[in-house]
């Protein structure tokens, strides 16, 4: 996986972020798929205050998602940064494997063949966001991936 990082996380070194991204990709995707994925990670100051989220993942080509743009709040703690990065890389895996498909409208998404429609749109934080199966999977995996990576770092 090719990783480009812009901006500076306040509590985490960029080389750790790069290493974490590769580690998460190795846990979530095959080597073949991961070698064809390109991720740009942008750290933005006050992202949560401005946008009401800690991180977001966008597939740049919705027809054959291989290029992704991830934005993460630059003001997070080390542990929060690792968790948010893991969460967003779960979405990278979901898009890249075809499990998740965004129809370029904020209200319609396909998850594992089923169409999901939100009254307010999935970019709006409401019950449809929290109940979306792709979000449930990302939240379920983020903490365990971050813990595994932290143990991996300690053992290096």
C-alpha positions, 0 to 999 in steps of 0.5 A: 500500500502506498501511503502519503501523509500531509499535515502533522498529528500533534501526538504521533510521529508520521513514521508511526502513522505510516507503520500503523497504516501498513500494519492495519492494511496487512490485517484487513486486506490480502497482499495483492489487494493492498499493493494496489491501494493508494492512501493519502492521509491528511491531518487537519487542525480542529476537524472535529470542531469544524466538521463534527467527526474525527476522521473520514474516508473518501474513495476517489474513484467510486467505480474501481476504488483504489485511491483513498483520501483519509482526513483525521483530526490533528488534535487527537491523542496518540491512542485516539489517532491510532483508533481513528486511522484503524477505523478509516482503513476498515472503510478502505478495505470495505470499498476496495473489496466491493463490500461498500459502494457509495452511489455518490449521493449522501443518501444511498449506499450499497453494503454487501449487495443490499441498498441502504437509504438514509433520510438525512444522508450518511454524512449526517450523524444520526441513528442511520449512521450509528446503525449502518452495518459498515460503521458497526464493523469499523467501530468493532475492529478499530480498538482491537486493531489499535491494541494489536498495533501498540503491542506490535510496536512494543515488541519491535 
